[in-house]
Every structure is written in structure tokens, then in C-alpha cells.
Amino acid sequence: MRSSVEIYDMATRECEVVWETEDLVEAPNWSRDGDFLVINGDGLIYALPLDEDDPAPELIDTGFAVRLNNDHGISPDGASIVFSDHTLHGKSCIYLLGDGDDEPRQVTANMPSYWHGWSPDGNVLAYCGERNGAFDIYTIPTKGGSEQRLTFGEGHNDGPDYSPDGQWIYFNSSRTGTMQIWRMRTDGTGLEQLTSDGYGDWFPHPSPDGSKVLFLSYDADVSGHPRDKQVRLRLMDADGGNVETLFEFFGGQGSINVPNWSPDGTAFAFVRYFPVED
């Protein structure tokens, strides 16, 4: 076994296996109606039904885009999907695909760009972009236009996700040394460091009611966000208080890169990995 797609129930504090595969799959998003998960694997994305005893992934047609990475998500109204793909340009570029679209629509002109968050009103995308060797947080209207830079090269900045009230963007940054969780206003002001501990913290995702933030933590000596590491999923209050470790597991890159809460906030999805045998 290589990948196990699982759901963690906040009430019971237990994990349920949804689907296991010998293939590498990543980054589950929850559909807005709660009926399925979106996952990626081998450059494509799939819908994984949650109402079946023996679910099978169903291919989502993304047209020419067949080199997707693990940065994808569903719009707040459930009508469109965003993803990052390398097919046309050889670098990660952000595209939107809505109901009735024949082909994905390119949103970002500058590359590489890696999508991570969608504003609650559906009008703005937040993403990590590498420009001249610096990884920073940017936003851009879903209709296209000029990107707005929100961070300015202080360390590696990544993983932006919006609070449900649209007031904050949560992200991870190494500007003070070890990667930690931060937040800022949506115009880049009001910067706050929320974690300061002995771990490398990545990919913060606010809960649907805005009260909690879920994030992934590596041991401090791990560089970047690799796969196949012993990691832990942790939860904290929206302001950084009351940090708790929910559980440890074998995972990392691909486990929770993108928004992964259920619509009602009672659970979240993640991917557990199993070691590759020699």
C-alpha cells in the first residue's frame, strides 16, 4: 500500500479510511455538498465519492492540462475548480475551469505559481509564487489581471489560505528561522506570528467557523516539506492559542497541502503514506 485517504472526525477523534491504493495520491479537498473528495495523482485530478462502500475515483476532465500538481480546490459556490498545472509552460501556472468551459482558463501570467486559497466571496485567489528566487504570497482576481504581492522576500512564504470571514490570510513563513504559521490582513498589513515552537509548521487551514486552524508539523531538522516523513497534524485557536497535537503519522508533502475541512467543520481529510519498499 502507498496511499491511504482518510477522514478525521473531530468529535470522536478517530480516523476512518476512505480509500487505499498502491498509487501515490495527494491533497484531498472536500466538495461543497460534502459528497466527494477531490484528489490528484499522476498529473490528473479525480472525484472520490464518499457515499459508497467501495468508492472508485472518477476522472475530472481538465482538457489539455495533464500535468497537475497537488494545488487544487473548489470555488465557494461549487461551480468551478482551480488547479496548478505544468503542461503548456513547463512551470506551475494557475487555471480555472468552470461549468460549461471547454478548456481551462489561465489566470496567472507570472510563473511558477502554486494555488492555495480562495477568498470566501469567490473573487480572489491566493497563492505562492516564486519570483527571482524568492517565494512570496500573492493574490489575483479570479477574472484575471495583475497579481498583488503581499510578502516581500523575508524568508520562504507559502501555503496561504483565507479565514472564512475574509479578513485574514493564514500562511507559513521561515522569516524568523524555522518555518512557522503566520497571518496577515488580506492587503498584507497586520502581520502576526502565531506559532513559535520546535517544529517546522506548514499549510494552515482555518476551520469553516473560523475558530480553529489545522496545520502540519515536521521535526525541526527537516528541510522544506518532503513526503514520507514522520509528521503530526496540530490544531490551534484562530489567534494561535491552545495548540494541540491531534495525532502523528507517516506523511508530509501531499497530506494536507490544500483546504481540506468538511463543509460543516466536523471533520477533515488527509492522506497517510506508507514507506516505499526497496
KETITI-332131 format. One record per residue (C-alpha): residue number from 0; chain; x negated, z, y negated. Coordinates in steps of 0.001 Angstrom, whole numbers, plus 524288, in hexadecimal, padded with zeros to 5 digits. Example, Ala and Ser with C-alpha at 12.3 -4.5 7.8 and 13.67 -1.06 7.14 Angstrom:
2
[0; A; [7CFF4; 81E78; 81194]];
[1; A; [7CA9A; 81BE4; 80424]];
//
This chain:
278
[0; A; [80000; 80000; 80000]];
[1; A; [7FB2A; 7FC9C; 7F250]];
[2; A; [8060D; 7FFC4; 7E89D]];
[3; A; [81172; 80935; 7E8B6]];
[4; A; [81BCA; 807D3; 7DE15]];
[5; A; [821AE; 81545; 7DC1D]];
[6; A; [82B67; 81CB3; 7D3B0]];
[7; A; [8291B; 82A87; 7CF01]];
[8; A; [83584; 8327F; 7CD1B]];
[9; A; [8346E; 83BCB; 7C194]];
[10; A; [83E7E; 84548; 7C71A]];
[11; A; [8393F; 846B1; 7D4EB]];
[12; A; [82AFB; 8443D; 7D13F]];
[13; A; [829B5; 83B96; 7DD33]];
[14; A; [8252C; 82D95; 7DF67]];
[15; A; [82D52; 82377; 7E6A3]];
[16; A; [82723; 8173C; 7EC51]];
[17; A; [82EC0; 80B1A; 7E82F]];
[18; A; [8265C; 80086; 7EE4E]];
[19; A; [8190D; 7FF47; 7F4BE]];
[20; A; [810B7; 7F32C; 7F649]];
[21; A; [8036F; 7EEE2; 7FAF2]];
[22; A; [801F9; 7E778; 7EE13]];
[23; A; [7FD9F; 7EC7F; 7E0E5]];
[24; A; [80926; 7EE8A; 7D7AB]];
[25; A; [8095B; 7F550; 7CA84]];
[26; A; [81053; 7FAB1; 7BEA9]];
[27; A; [81EB2; 7FD63; 7C1B6]];
[28; A; [82879; 7FC21; 7B68D]];
[29; A; [83666; 800D2; 7B84B]];
[30; A; [84174; 7F744; 7B538]];
[31; A; [84AB1; 7FB76; 7AA4E]];
[32; A; [8560E; 7FCA8; 7B3DE]];
[33; A; [84DC2; 80485; 7BD6C]];
[34; A; [84FFA; 7FAED; 7C893]];
[35; A; [84228; 7F5FE; 7CAC3]];
[36; A; [833C1; 7F760; 7C786]];
[37; A; [82B10; 7ECA0; 7C233]];
[38; A; [81D97; 7EC32; 7C876]];
[39; A; [81259; 7E28B; 7C834]];
[40; A; [8099B; 7DD68; 7D2E6]];
[41; A; [8009A; 7D1C3; 7D4C8]];
[42; A; [80337; 7CCC0; 7C702]];
[43; A; [81219; 7CCE2; 7C80F]];
[44; A; [81D0D; 7D689; 7C545]];
[45; A; [82818; 7DABF; 7CE24]];
[46; A; [834C7; 7E263; 7CDCB]];
[47; A; [83525; 7ED1F; 7D80C]];
[48; A; [84346; 7F15D; 7DADE]];
[49; A; [84610; 7FFE7; 7DB59]];
[50; A; [8536A; 7FF4B; 7E1DE]];
[51; A; [84ECA; 7FA3B; 7EF0F]];
[52; A; [849EA; 8018D; 7FB07]];
[53; A; [83F67; 7F768; 7FD9B]];
[54; A; [83C90; 7F128; 7F059]];
[55; A; [8351C; 7E470; 7EF11]];
[56; A; [82EEC; 7E009; 7E23F]];
[57; A; [835A4; 7D471; 7DBCE]];
[58; A; [82D2E; 7CB22; 7D3D7]];
[59; A; [83015; 7CA7B; 7C545]];
[60; A; [82E11; 7BC88; 7C098]];
[61; A; [82409; 7BC90; 7B586]];
[62; A; [82235; 7ADE3; 7B4C5]];
[63; A; [8143D; 7A995; 7B226]];
[64; A; [80F90; 7B7BB; 7B135]];
[65; A; [809C0; 7BACA; 7BE84]];
[66; A; [7FE2B; 7C35D; 7BAD8]];
[67; A; [80529; 7CF73; 7B60E]];
[68; A; [7FE82; 7DCA2; 7B54B]];
[69; A; [804C8; 7EA21; 7B5E7]];
[70; A; [80A04; 7EA27; 7A7ED]];
[71; A; [8187D; 7E6D5; 7A86A]];
[72; A; [8257D; 7ECC1; 7A492]];
[73; A; [833F5; 7EABC; 7A229]];
[74; A; [839F3; 7EA31; 79489]];
[75; A; [84283; 7F583; 78FE9]];
[76; A; [84EB4; 7ED09; 79171]];
[77; A; [84A77; 7E889; 79EEF]];
[78; A; [84B5F; 7DA1F; 79B39]];
[79; A; [83CE2; 7D6A2; 79A94]];
[80; A; [83024; 7D9AF; 7A13E]];
[81; A; [822A7; 7DA47; 79B19]];
[82; A; [815F7; 7D83F; 7A259]];
[83; A; [80788; 7D586; 7A077]];
[84; A; [8020F; 7C968; 7A71F]];
[85; A; [7F533; 7C1E4; 7A828]];
[86; A; [7F9ED; 7B4A7; 7AD11]];
[87; A; [7F8E1; 7ABF1; 7A109]];
[88; A; [7EDFC; 7B247; 79950]];
[89; A; [7E572; 7B949; 7A337]];
[90; A; [7E783; 7C5D5; 79B73]];
[91; A; [7F2EB; 7CF39; 79B70]];
[92; A; [7FDC4; 7CA58; 79282]];
[93; A; [80B32; 7D063; 79057]];
[94; A; [8177E; 7C890; 79380]];
[95; A; [82620; 7CADE; 792E0]];
[96; A; [83006; 7C548; 79C51]];
[97; A; [83E7F; 7C704; 7997B]];
[98; A; [84B44; 7C2F8; 79FB0]];
[99; A; [84C89; 7B444; 79F32]];
[100; A; [83E47; 7B1C4; 79BD3]];
[101; A; [83831; 7A6AD; 7A388]];
[102; A; [82A3F; 7AB5F; 7A14A]];
[103; A; [823AB; 7B799; 79BE3]];
[104; A; [821CB; 7B80B; 78D26]];
[105; A; [81447; 7BBB0; 78839]];
[106; A; [8148E; 7C717; 77EA9]];
[107; A; [8064D; 7CA5A; 77BCA]];
[108; A; [7FCBC; 7C081; 7763C]];
[109; A; [7F10A; 7C99F; 7772E]];
[110; A; [7EB6C; 7CCC6; 78490]];
[111; A; [7E97A; 7D42F; 78D01]];
[112; A; [7F5F4; 7DBF7; 78AD6]];
[113; A; [7FBEB; 7E555; 794AB]];
[114; A; [80A1D; 7E96C; 792E5]];
[115; A; [80DF6; 7F7B4; 79468]];
[116; A; [819C7; 7FB7F; 78C29]];
[117; A; [826AB; 7F67C; 786B7]];
[118; A; [82CEA; 7FC78; 77A99]];
[119; A; [83A3D; 80298; 77D73]];
[120; A; [8411F; 7F8C4; 774A9]];
[121; A; [83B0C; 7ED91; 77C4C]];
[122; A; [834B2; 7E75F; 77067]];
[123; A; [82646; 7EAED; 771F9]];
[124; A; [81C23; 7EAE3; 77CD1]];
[125; A; [8109A; 7F441; 77D71]];
[126; A; [80443; 7F072; 78492]];
[127; A; [7F5BB; 7F22B; 78655]];
[128; A; [7ED54; 7E71F; 78152]];
[129; A; [7DED1; 7E4B4; 78252]];
[130; A; [7D98A; 7DED2; 775C1]];
[131; A; [7CADB; 7DD36; 773DD]];
[132; A; [7C7FC; 7E6E9; 77EA1]];
[133; A; [7D115; 7F18E; 7796E]];
[134; A; [7DD4A; 7F5E3; 780C4]];
[135; A; [7E7F4; 7F9AC; 77734]];
[136; A; [7F6A5; 7FB6F; 7762F]];
[137; A; [7FEC2; 7F08F; 7701C]];
[138; A; [80D17; 7ED72; 76E08]];
[139; A; [813ED; 7E06C; 76C38]];
[140; A; [8222A; 7DC40; 76A4A]];
[141; A; [8289F; 7D730; 776A1]];
[142; A; [82BF5; 7CAC2; 76F2A]];
[143; A; [81D75; 7C896; 76CAF]];
[144; A; [81544; 7C923; 76061]];
[145; A; [80934; 7D076; 75C14]];
[146; A; [80481; 7DC1A; 763C7]];
[147; A; [802F5; 7E937; 75CF1]];
[148; A; [7F6E7; 7F116; 76041]];
[149; A; [7F973; 7FFB6; 76158]];
[150; A; [7EC38; 80504; 765DE]];
[151; A; [7DEED; 800D3; 76114]];
[152; A; [7D446; 80184; 76B3A]];
[153; A; [7D2DA; 8103B; 76C95]];
[154; A; [7D021; 81071; 77B1D]];
[155; A; [7D826; 80911; 7853A]];
[156; A; [7E6B2; 80933; 781DF]];
[157; A; [7F088; 80522; 78C3C]];
[158; A; [7FDC1; 8071F; 792C6]];
[159; A; [80749; 807DD; 78733]];
[160; A; [81563; 80BAC; 78A20]];
[161; A; [82066; 80EFB; 780AF]];
[162; A; [827E6; 81BA5; 77FCF]];
[163; A; [8367C; 81923; 7822B]];
[164; A; [839D4; 81C47; 773F9]];
[165; A; [8305A; 811CA; 76F65]];
[166; A; [828AF; 81B49; 766EC]];
[167; A; [81C16; 81C4E; 76EC5]];
[168; A; [812C4; 81410; 776AD]];
[169; A; [80BB8; 81BA9; 78155]];
[170; A; [7FEA8; 8165F; 7861A]];
[171; A; [7F1AA; 81A3B; 78C03]];
[172; A; [7E4D8; 81A15; 7849D]];
[173; A; [7D6B0; 81DCF; 786EE]];
[174; A; [7D3DD; 81FC2; 7786C]];
[175; A; [7D005; 82DFB; 77A93]];
[176; A; [7C852; 82B7F; 78719]];
[177; A; [7D039; 82C74; 793B9]];
[178; A; [7DCAD; 82454; 79434]];
[179; A; [7E807; 82CA7; 78F5B]];
[180; A; [7F657; 82AF8; 78B8F]];
[181; A; [7F9CB; 828C9; 77D40]];
[182; A; [80584; 824DB; 7753D]];
[183; A; [8078D; 81EA8; 767F0]];
[184; A; [812A5; 819D9; 75F8A]];
[185; A; [8166B; 80BC2; 761DD]];
[186; A; [80EE8; 80798; 755B6]];
[187; A; [80264; 80E15; 75A9E]];
[188; A; [8035F; 81A48; 75226]];
[189; A; [80522; 8286A; 75673]];
[190; A; [7FAE9; 827EE; 76134]];
[191; A; [7FB45; 833A3; 76A7C]];
[192; A; [7F2F8; 836FD; 77658]];
[193; A; [7FBCE; 83CC6; 780DD]];
[194; A; [7F2A7; 83FA2; 78C41]];
[195; A; [7E521; 8456E; 78C20]];
[196; A; [7E0EC; 848FD; 799BD]];
[197; A; [7D784; 84641; 7A4C2]];
[198; A; [7DE2D; 839DD; 7A95E]];
[199; A; [7DE7A; 82BA5; 7A555]];
[200; A; [7ECA6; 82984; 7A142]];
[201; A; [7F34E; 81C1F; 7A168]];
[202; A; [8005E; 81516; 7A003]];
[203; A; [809D1; 81E8C; 79961]];
[204; A; [81850; 81BB3; 79B79]];
[205; A; [8228D; 82386; 793EF]];
[206; A; [82EC0; 82744; 79B87]];
[207; A; [83BA7; 820C2; 797BF]];
[208; A; [84057; 82CF4; 7909F]];
[209; A; [83368; 82E31; 7895D]];
[210; A; [830B1; 83C06; 78DD6]];
[211; A; [82574; 83967; 7973E]];
[212; A; [819D6; 83054; 798EA]];
[213; A; [814A6; 82C2E; 7A633]];
[214; A; [80673; 827F0; 7A77B]];
[215; A; [7FBB1; 82549; 7B15B]];
[216; A; [7EF42; 82D60; 7B1E7]];
[217; A; [7E21B; 82A11; 7B801]];
[218; A; [7D6BD; 8331A; 7BA4F]];
[219; A; [7CE77; 83373; 7ADFC]];
[220; A; [7C306; 82C7A; 7B468]];
[221; A; [7CB26; 8204D; 7B76C]];
[222; A; [7C89A; 81516; 7AE0C]];
[223; A; [7D418; 80C98; 7A9EF]];
[224; A; [7E07C; 80C16; 7B20B]];
[225; A; [7DC8C; 80720; 7BF95]];
[226; A; [7E506; 8065C; 7CB95]];
[227; A; [7E2E0; 80E2F; 7D802]];
[228; A; [7DF7C; 81B55; 7D235]];
[229; A; [7E4A6; 828F0; 7D43A]];
[230; A; [7ED3B; 82ABC; 7C82E]];
[231; A; [7F87F; 8331E; 7C3A1]];
[232; A; [8053D; 830D1; 7BC6F]];
[233; A; [80796; 83A9C; 7B1AC]];
[234; A; [812D9; 83DED; 7A8BA]];
[235; A; [81308; 843F6; 79B39]];
[236; A; [81C47; 8467A; 78FF5]];
[237; A; [81D79; 83BB0; 785E6]];
[238; A; [814A5; 8434F; 77C99]];
[239; A; [80A27; 84594; 786F4]];
[240; A; [80E31; 8532E; 78B33]];
[241; A; [810A8; 858A4; 798CD]];
[242; A; [80809; 84F45; 7A071]];
[243; A; [80A54; 8500F; 7AF1B]];
[244; A; [80521; 848B1; 7BADA]];
[245; A; [8102E; 84332; 7C308]];
[246; A; [807ED; 83EA1; 7CE81]];
[247; A; [7FB0A; 83879; 7D270]];
[248; A; [7FA03; 82BBF; 7DA01]];
[249; A; [7F179; 81FE9; 7DCE4]];
[250; A; [7F40D; 815E4; 7D24C]];
[251; A; [7EFD1; 81242; 7C490]];
[252; A; [7F033; 8049E; 7BEE5]];
[253; A; [7FD9A; 7FEF0; 7C201]];
[254; A; [80433; 80BEB; 7C4F5]];
[255; A; [80B55; 80DCC; 7B7EE]];
[256; A; [80571; 8040C; 7AE4D]];
[257; A; [81296; 800E3; 7A81D]];
[258; A; [81F6A; 80824; 7A507]];
[259; A; [82469; 80D93; 7B1DF]];
[260; A; [82F4A; 81782; 7AF40]];
[261; A; [83CD7; 815B2; 7B4E8]];
[262; A; [8470D; 812A4; 7AA62]];
[263; A; [84D04; 82040; 7AB77]];
[264; A; [83FE0; 8272C; 7AB7F]];
[265; A; [84236; 82E18; 7B860]];
[266; A; [8370A; 82730; 7BF5C]];
[267; A; [82B7B; 81E34; 7BDC3]];
[268; A; [82512; 813DB; 7C64E]];
[269; A; [816B8; 81267; 7C9AC]];
[270; A; [80DC5; 80BEE; 7D39E]];
[271; A; [8056E; 81390; 7DD13]];
[272; A; [7F9EE; 80C84; 7E33B]];
[273; A; [7F2F4; 80DED; 7F020]];
[274; A; [7E452; 80BF6; 7F20C]];
[275; A; [7DFA6; 7FE66; 7F59D]];
[276; A; [7D9B7; 7FED2; 8031F]];
[277; A; [7CC6F; 7F886; 80526]];
//
